[in-house]
Amino acid sequence: MSDSSWTRVPSTASAPPAPGRDPAPGLMRSLDPLLRGWLPRQRWFAGKGLPVGRFRLAAATELVPPGGRLGPLGLLHVLVDVEQPGRAPDCYQLLLGAHPLLPPALVRTALGQAVGGPYDGLTLYDAPHDPRLAALLLERLRVPGRTGRLRFTTEPDAEFPPGLVPRVSTAEQSNTSVVYGDAYILKLFRRVSPGTNPDLELSLALARAGSTRVAEPVAWFEADDPQGPAGGEPVTLGVLQRFLPGSSDGWALALASVSEDGDFRAEAAALGRATAEVHASLAAALPARRLDGGALERIASGMTRRLDETAAEVPAVRPYAGALRAAFDDLAKMGAGAAAGSAVVAQRIHGDLHLGQALRRADGAWVLIDFEGEPARPLAERRRPAPPVQDVAGMLRSFDYAAHHSGNPPWASRHRDAYCSGYAEVAGIDPRDQPVLIRAYETDKAVYEARYEARHRPAWLPIPLAALARLATT
C-alpha cells in the first residue's frame, strides 16, 4: 500500500523519532490519555464497567522504530499494567503501529495521536490490523532469538511459505488472531501473566507426542517477567499454529443440526472419541496424580463458594441454590473416604471445552483448539491438573446450549448420550458411570454460565437457568 492511500493526521512533530533509542522515557505519559478511551472498548478488556485507575508501563520494546527501514512506519510492543478498584492489576499486551498518516481502513483501530513522549505527533493504532505490520511480525517469528525483552522460538521443522497474506480473524474471542494465507494462525494473548500459557504448553505437548487431534504450534514468542527474577517464568505472548482450511466449527454444525432436528449423533460420538484420545495423550505426556479425599473436599468447597457468590449476584439462581448444593455435598462426601477419593485421577485437561473449541477438518476428523482454559480464571488454576470429567461436563453443557438456543431441547439428550458413548469407546470409562462427579462438574459449569450470561448476555440467561432447574431435581 502506498503512502498516498493514507490519511494525514495533523502533527506537531518536526521529525519521526530516531531509531535505536529506548522508547520508555515519556511513553506512558503520552499513552495514558489514549488508553483510557480505547482500552475499555476492546472485547478482551476484562475490567468492563469499572473505572480505570492507574496505568503502569511494565515493558516496551521497539520492534521497528519510526524512521527506520520502514520509513515513517513503526511497530511498538508494550506490556502495561492496569489498576482498577476491586481487582488485582491486569497486564495487557499491546502491539501498536505508529505513523503520521492513517489509511481509512485502519481508522477504527486508532488509539489517537500521541502528544509528547517519543511518538509525539504520530498516530498510534492496533498493529495486528495492519497487513504490513502483521507480515513483519510473521517474519520475526521465523527467526529464533531475542529482541529486547522478547524471546522468539521456532520449531526445528517449521516451514514458512512465501507470500502469506495476513488477515485478522473475525471470530468472537478473548484474544486477537491473525490468519496467514491458509497456512498458519497467530493467536496474540491480550491479558497476560507470568507462566507458560496452557494453549502453548498443551498443544506443544500433544504435537510432540504425535497427536493428530491438535493444530500443532510452529513458533511462539514470550517476554521475561518484568517483575520477576532473572531466569524466572516467561510470559507467553503469542503462538503461531497450523491453520486448518476447510474446517467447520462444531458449534455451527450443531446449530445447523438442531434447526433441522437432524441426526448429529455420529459426529457427536466421533467428537467423544477425539476428546478421550486427547485426554489419553495428555495423561501420557504430562504428570497426573490421584486425588485424595481432602482434594475432593476442597474442590467441592470451591464449587459451593462459586454457587453462593452467583446466587448473591443473580437473583434468578436463588430458588435452586439449596438443591444445587447437594451436588457439591455429594462430591465432598465422596472425598470423605480415602479409598473412594483415590480412584479419581487428576491430569492436564483442555479446561474450557465446548463445541466452539472443536473443528471438524475437511477429512471429517475432529481437532480440539484453544487449550487456554477459561481466560477469566488465574493462570495457575488453569494449569492445575483436574479430573477429565470436567471437560466432558463442559461439552455436555455445550450440546444443551445448542439445543436450547435453537428452541429444540429434546435434541440435546440423544447427542449428549452419543458423545459419552464415543468417549467411553476410547477411554474405557463411561462418564455416565460417574454420576457424582459428572453432576458436580456440570452444575458448577451451569452456575458459571448463569453468572456470565447475567453480566454479558441477559437474553441468554434462561439457558443455564433451565439446566440449573433440571440439575436441582436430579
C-alpha positions in Angstrom: 0.0 0.0 0.0 1.5 3.4 -0.9 1.5 6.3 1.4 -0.8 8.1 -1.0 -3.7 5.9 0.3 -3.2 7.1 3.9 -4.9 10.0 5.5 -2.7 12.6 7.2 -3.4 13.3 10.8 -2.3 16.8 11.9 1.1 16.5 13.6 3.2 18.8 15.7 6.3 16.6 15.4 9.1 18.1 13.3 10.5 14.6 12.5 9.8 10.9 13.3 11.7 9.5 16.3 15.2 8.4 15.6 15.7 4.6 15.5 17.6 2.7 18.2 16.5 4.6 21.3 14.7 3.3 24.4 11.0 4.1 23.9 10.2 4.0 27.6 11.0 7.6 28.8 7.9 9.7 28.5 6.0 6.9 26.7 3.4 6.3 29.4 2.5 9.9 29.8 1.6 10.1 26.1 -0.2 6.7 26.1 -2.3 7.3 29.3 -5.0 9.5 27.8 -5.2 7.4 24.6 -5.6 4.1 26.6 -8.3 5.5 28.8 -10.6 5.9 25.8 -9.5 2.9 23.8 -8.8 0.1 26.1 -12.2 -0.3 27.9 -13.9 -0.6 24.4 -11.9 -3.7 23.5 -13.7 -7.1 23.8 -10.7 -8.6 25.5 -10.6 -6.0 28.3 -11.5 -7.8 31.5 -12.5 -4.9 33.7 -15.5 -3.5 31.8 -17.8 -1.4 33.9 -15.2 -0.4 36.4 -13.3 2.9 36.4 -9.7 2.7 35.3 -7.2 3.9 37.9 -3.5 4.0 37.1 -1.6 2.7 34.1 2.0 1.4 34.7 4.4 0.6 31.9 5.7 -2.9 32.5 7.9 -3.2 29.4 8.3 -1.5 26.0 10.2 -2.9 23.0 10.6 -1.2 19.7 10.4 -3.9 17.0 10.6 -1.3 14.3 11.4 2.3 15.1 9.8 5.0 13.0 12.4 6.5 10.7 14.0 3.1 10.2 13.8 0.6 7.4 10.0 1.1 7.0 10.3 4.8 6.7 7.8 6.7 9.0 6.0 3.4 9.9 6.9 1.9 13.4 5.9 -1.1 15.4 6.0 -0.9 19.2 5.4 -3.8 21.7 4.0 -2.8 25.1 3.1 -4.5 28.3 1.0 -2.3 30.5 -0.4 -2.9 34.0 -3.9 -1.6 34.6 -5.2 -0.9 38.1 -9.0 -0.9 38.8 -10.9 -0.8 42.1 -11.8 -4.2 43.5 -9.5 -6.1 41.1 -5.9 -7.1 41.2 -3.9 -5.3 38.5 -4.2 -6.9 35.0 -1.3 -6.9 32.5 -2.2 -6.4 28.8 -0.2 -6.9 25.7 -0.4 -4.1 23.1 1.1 -4.1 19.6 1.0 -0.6 18.4 1.6 0.8 14.9 2.9 4.3 14.6 2.6 6.6 11.6 1.9 10.2 10.7 -0.7 9.0 8.2 -3.6 6.6 8.7 -5.3 4.6 6.0 -9.2 4.8 6.0 -9.4 1.0 6.7 -7.4 1.4 9.9 -9.2 4.5 11.3 -11.4 2.3 13.6 -8.3 0.7 15.1 -6.7 4.1 16.1 -5.9 4.9 19.7 -5.3 8.5 18.7 -2.4 10.9 18.2 0.4 10.9 20.8 1.1 14.2 22.4 4.6 14.4 23.9 6.9 11.5 24.5 8.9 9.5 21.9 6.0 9.3 19.5 4.9 12.9 19.7 2.6 13.7 16.8 2.3 10.2 15.4 -1.0 8.3 15.3 -0.9 5.1 17.3 -3.2 2.2 16.3 -3.8 -1.5 16.8 -1.0 -3.1 14.7 -2.4 -6.6 14.0 -5.0 -5.0 11.7 -2.3 -3.5 9.5 -1.2 -6.2 6.9 2.2 -4.7 6.6 2.9 -4.9 10.3 1.3 -8.3 10.7 3.5 -9.6 7.9 6.5 -8.1 9.7 5.6 -10.0 12.9 5.5 -13.3 11.0 8.9 -12.6 9.5 10.2 -12.0 13.1 8.7 -15.3 14.2 10.7 -17.1 11.5 14.0 -16.3 13.2 14.7 -17.6 16.7 16.3 -15.2 19.1 15.8 -12.1 21.2 14.7 -8.5 20.7 14.9 -6.6 23.9 12.8 -8.4 26.5 11.1 -10.5 23.8 12.2 -14.1 23.0 11.2 -15.8 19.7 11.2 -19.6 19.4 10.6 -21.7 16.3 10.2 -25.5 16.0 13.1 -27.0 14.1 10.9 -28.4 11.2 8.8 -25.3 10.7 8.4 -24.1 7.2 7.2 -20.7 6.1 5.9 -20.5 2.6 6.4 -17.1 0.9 3.5 -14.7 0.1 1.2 -15.5 3.1 -1.3 -12.6 3.2 -2.4 -11.8 6.8 -6.0 -11.1 7.9 -7.4 -10.6 11.4 -9.9 -13.3 12.3 -13.4 -12.0 12.9 -14.3 -14.9 15.2 -15.6 -13.9 18.7 -12.7 -14.5 21.1 -11.0 -13.0 24.1 -7.7 -12.6 22.2 -6.7 -11.4 18.8 -5.9 -13.9 16.0 -4.2 -13.2 12.6 -4.5 -15.8 9.8 -1.7 -16.0 7.3 -2.9 -17.4 4.0 -4.2 -20.9 4.5 -1.0 -22.0 6.4 -0.9 -20.5 9.9 -2.9 -18.7 12.6 -1.2 -16.5 15.2 -3.0 -16.1 18.5 -1.9 -13.0 20.4 -2.8 -13.2 24.1 -4.1 -9.8 25.3 -4.4 -10.3 29.1 -1.2 -12.0 30.2 0.6 -13.2 33.3 3.8 -15.0 34.2 3.9 -18.6 33.4 3.6 -20.6 30.2 0.1 -20.3 28.7 -1.6 -23.7 28.6 -2.5 -23.1 25.0 1.2 -23.3 24.1 2.1 -25.9 26.8 -0.6 -28.4 26.0 -0.8 -28.1 22.2 3.0 -28.4 22.0 3.0 -31.5 24.3 0.3 -33.1 22.1 2.0 -32.3 18.8 5.4 -33.6 20.1 3.6 -36.8 21.2 2.3 -37.3 17.7 -1.3 -36.4 18.3 -3.4 -35.6 15.2 -6.1 -34.0 17.3 -4.3 -30.7 17.7 -3.2 -27.8 15.4 0.5 -28.0 16.2 2.5 -24.9 17.1 5.3 -23.9 14.8 6.6 -20.8 16.6 5.8 -18.6 19.6 7.1 -15.6 21.5 7.5 -14.7 25.1 8.7 -12.0 27.4 10.8 -12.0 30.5 8.6 -11.4 33.6 9.0 -7.7 34.1 8.7 -8.0 37.9 10.2 -11.5 38.3 13.8 -12.6 38.9 16.2 -13.2 36.0 15.6 -16.7 34.6 12.1 -16.8 36.1 8.9 -17.9 34.4 8.3 -16.3 31.0 5.1 -14.5 29.9 3.6 -16.2 26.9 2.6 -13.6 24.3 1.7 -15.3 21.1 1.5 -18.8 19.5 1.7 -19.5 15.7 -0.1 -22.7 14.8 -1.1 -24.6 11.8 -4.3 -23.3 10.2 -7.0 -25.8 9.2 -8.6 -24.5 5.9 -11.9 -26.0 5.0 -12.7 -27.0 8.7 -16.1 -26.5 10.2 -16.8 -25.1 13.7 -18.6 -27.6 15.9 -21.0 -25.0 17.3 -22.1 -24.0 13.8 -22.5 -27.7 12.8 -24.6 -28.4 15.9 -26.8 -25.4 15.4 -27.5 -26.5 11.8 -28.5 -29.9 13.0 -30.7 -28.6 15.8 -32.5 -26.3 13.4 -33.4 -29.2 11.1 -34.0 -31.6 14.1 -31.2 -33.6 12.4 -29.2 -36.6 13.5 -25.7 -35.4 14.6 -25.1 -38.5 16.8 -22.3 -40.0 14.6 -20.4 -36.7 14.7 -21.0 -36.4 18.5 -19.7 -39.9 19.1 -16.6 -39.1 17.0 -16.1 -36.0 19.0 -16.3 -38.0 22.2 -13.6 -40.4 20.9 -11.4 -37.4 19.9 -11.8 -36.0 23.4 -10.8 -39.3 25.0 -7.8 -39.5 22.7 -6.6 -36.1 23.7 -7.1 -36.9 27.4 -5.0 -40.1 27.0 -2.2 -38.3 25.2 -2.1 -35.6 27.8 -2.0 -38.2 30.6 0.9 -39.9 28.9 2.8 -36.7 28.2 2.4 -34.7 31.4 2.2 -35.6 35.1 -1.1 -36.9 36.6 -2.0 -37.7 40.1 -4.7 -39.4 42.2 -6.9 -37.1 44.3 -7.2 -37.9 47.9 -10.3 -37.1 50.0 -9.0 -33.7 51.1 -8.5 -32.6 47.5 -12.1 -33.6 46.5 -13.4 -31.8 49.6 -11.5 -28.6 48.6 -12.9 -28.9 45.0 -16.4 -29.2 46.4 -15.9 -26.3 48.7 -14.8 -24.1 45.8 -17.9 -25.1 43.8 -20.1 -24.2 46.8 -18.4 -20.8 47.1 -19.0 -20.0 43.4 -22.6 -21.0 43.8 -23.1 -18.8 46.8 -21.4 -15.8 45.0 -23.6 -16.4 41.9 -26.8 -16.6 43.9 -26.0 -13.4 45.6 -25.4 -11.7 42.3 -28.1 -13.3 40.1 -31.5 -13.5 41.9 -32.9 -16.0 39.4 -30.4 -18.6 40.7 -31.5 -18.4 44.3 -34.6 -20.7 44.1 -32.3 -23.5 43.1 -29.3 -22.9 45.3 -30.3 -25.1 48.2 -30.9 -28.2 46.0 -27.8 -27.5 43.9 -25.6 -27.5 47.0 -26.5 -31.2 47.3 -24.4 -32.0 44.2 -21.3 -30.4 45.8 -22.1 -32.0 49.2 -22.2 -35.4 47.5 -18.7 -34.7 46.0 -17.4 -33.7 49.4 -18.8 -37.0 50.9 -17.2 -38.9 48.1 -13.9 -37.4 49.3 -14.5 -38.3 52.9 -13.4 -41.9 52.3 -9.7 -42.2 51.2 -10.4 -45.3 49.2 -13.2 -43.6 47.2 -11.1 -40.4 46.7 -8.0 -42.3 45.5 -10.0 -43.6 42.4 -10.3 -40.1 41.0 -7.4 -39.1 38.7 -6.4 -35.5 38.0 -4.4 -34.7 34.9 -3.9 -31.9 32.5 -7.1 -31.2 30.5 -8.5 -28.7 28.0 -10.1 -26.7 30.7 -12.8 -24.9 28.6 -14.1 -27.5 26.3 -17.2 -26.8 24.2 -18.4 -27.1 20.7 -16.8 -23.9 19.6 -13.4 -25.3 20.6 -13.7 -28.3 18.2 -13.1 -28.1 14.5 -14.1 -30.9 12.0 -11.5 -31.0 9.4 -12.3 -31.4 5.7 -11.5 -35.1 6.0 -14.1 -35.5 8.8 -11.6 -35.8 11.7 -12.1 -33.7 14.8 -9.4 -31.4 16.2 -9.5 -29.6 19.5 -8.3 -26.0 19.7 -7.8 -23.2 22.3 -6.2 -25.1 25.2 -6.0 -21.8 27.1 -8.7 -22.8 29.7 -11.2 -20.3 31.0 -9.5 -16.9 30.5 -11.2 -15.4 33.5 -9.5 -17.8 35.9 -6.0 -17.3 37.2 -3.2 -18.9 35.1 -2.0 -21.1 38.0 -5.6 -22.5 38.3 -5.8 -23.2 34.6 -2.6 -25.1 34.7 -3.7 -27.3 37.6 -4.5 -31.0 36.9 -8.2 -31.8 37.1 -10.5 -34.8 36.6 -11.1 -35.3 32.8 -14.8 -35.3 33.6 -14.6 -31.5 33.8 -14.0 -31.4 30.0 -16.8 -33.9 29.4 -19.2 -31.7 31.5 -18.3 -28.7 29.5 -19.1 -30.4 26.2 -22.4 -31.7 27.6 -23.4 -28.2 28.6 -22.5 -27.1 25.0 -24.9 -29.6 23.5 -27.5 -28.4 25.9 -26.7 -24.8 24.8 -27.1 -25.6 21.1 -30.4 -27.3 21.6 -32.0 -24.6 23.8 -30.5 -21.7 21.8 -32.4 -23.1 18.7 -35.6 -23.9 20.6 -35.3 -27.7 20.4 -34.4 -29.0 23.9 -35.1 -32.7 23.1 -32.2 -32.7 20.6 -29.6 -32.4 23.4 -30.3 -35.6 25.3 -29.6 -38.1 22.5 -26.5 -36.2 21.4 -25.1 -35.9 24.9 -25.5 -39.7 25.2 -23.8 -40.2 21.8 -20.8 -38.1 22.9 -20.5 -40.1 26.2 -20.7 -43.4 24.3 -18.0 -42.3 21.9 -15.8 -41.1 24.8 -16.3 -44.5 26.6 -15.2 -46.4 23.5 -11.7 -45.0 23.8 -11.3 -44.2 27.5 -12.8 -47.4 28.8 -14.7 -45.3 31.3 -18.2 -44.0 30.6 -18.7 -40.6 32.2 -22.3 -41.6 32.9 -21.0 -44.2 35.3 -19.5 -41.4 37.4 -22.8 -39.7 38.4 -21.4 -37.8 41.4 -18.5 -36.3 39.5 -20.4 -35.5 36.3 -23.3 -33.9 38.2 -21.0 -31.8 40.3 -18.9 -30.5 37.4 -21.9 -29.9 35.2 -23.6 -28.0 38.0 -20.5 -25.9 38.5 -20.4 -25.1 34.8 -24.0 -24.1 34.6 -23.5 -21.8 37.7 -20.6 -20.2 35.9 -22.8 -19.8 32.8 -25.6 -18.1 34.8 -23.2 -15.5 36.2 -21.6 -14.9 32.8 -25.0 -14.5 30.9 -26.4 -12.2 33.6 -23.4 -9.9 33.2 -22.9 -10.0 29.4 -25.9 -11.6 27.6 -29.0 -11.4 29.7 -31.2 -12.7 26.9 -29.3 -16.0 27.1 -29.8 -16.4 30.9 -32.8 -18.7 30.5 -30.4 -21.4 29.0 -28.3 -22.0 32.1 -31.3 -21.4 34.4 -33.1 -24.3 32.6 -30.1 -26.5 33.3 -30.0 -25.5 36.9 -33.7 -26.3 37.3 -33.0 -29.8 35.8 -29.9 -30.4 37.9 -31.7 -29.3 41.1 -34.1 -32.2 40.7 -31.5 -34.8 39.7 
